[in-house]
Amino acid sequence: MGKEIEKIAQSRGHEIVSRIDPVATGEDFGDGNFEKADVAIEFTIPKVAFSNYQKCFEYNKPVVSGTTGWLDKLPEIKKACEKDGQTFFYASNFSVGVNILFELNRHLAKIMNDLDDYDVEMTEVHHTQKLDAPSGTAITLAEDLLENIDRKKEWKLDKGEKESDLVIRAEREGDVPGIHTVKYESEVDEITIHHSAKSRQGFALGAVLAAEFAAKNKGFLGMRDMLKF
């Protein structure tokens, strides 16, 4: 992702002034170059993401993050934006197409809420190097389903125990950039919404667009703000 983001950023006329190791713990931020940045784009791993955000905030740099698996710390990030004037742009997925999927998912869930004959489940497929399961994108889809479908109460990974459980099946294979499917099924038919990424380019472009947006706006931001859905 870092290499793809760099390529797209440069193609749009931006300069990369600092590159920091994905598992850095703070020592690389003080090299003098980071201070020149207008925005930091952070795609790392869950165990170092939050400390990276804090370090960026020490330098008063807006952060664009696509790292998932750290959201228990989200209230602290929102507090830093509200109380300390920091800027943080978060998306579980920066693909414009996936964010269209999010909007379709919310709208369809509202339609299906009263149609009890349909059960709903989800599947997500990613490359074998992805550390978290389910994906952040799948969790976003699931949370929107739970918010809009009264008969579903919580999501479960791979296997549900009750009818009120929303099952997310997570599969890891090859170098798959990301596939997400939401399926409603009754005895007579099924309805499916589905997004399949062909490469990581769409994610990288979205992250660069988010960085451009974060450089000109303040507070806690997301794709719905940028895309104006």
Secondary structure by P-SEA (a helix, b strand, c coil): caaaaaaaaaaaccccccccccccccccccccccccccbbbbbcccccaaaaaaaaaaabbbbbbcccccccaaaaaaaaaaccbbbbbbbccccaaaaaaaaaaaaaaaaacccccbbbbbbbbbcccccccccaaaaaaaaaaaacccccccccccccccccbbbbbbbbcccccbbbbbbbbcccbbbbbbcccccaaaaaaaaaaaaaaaacccccccccccccc
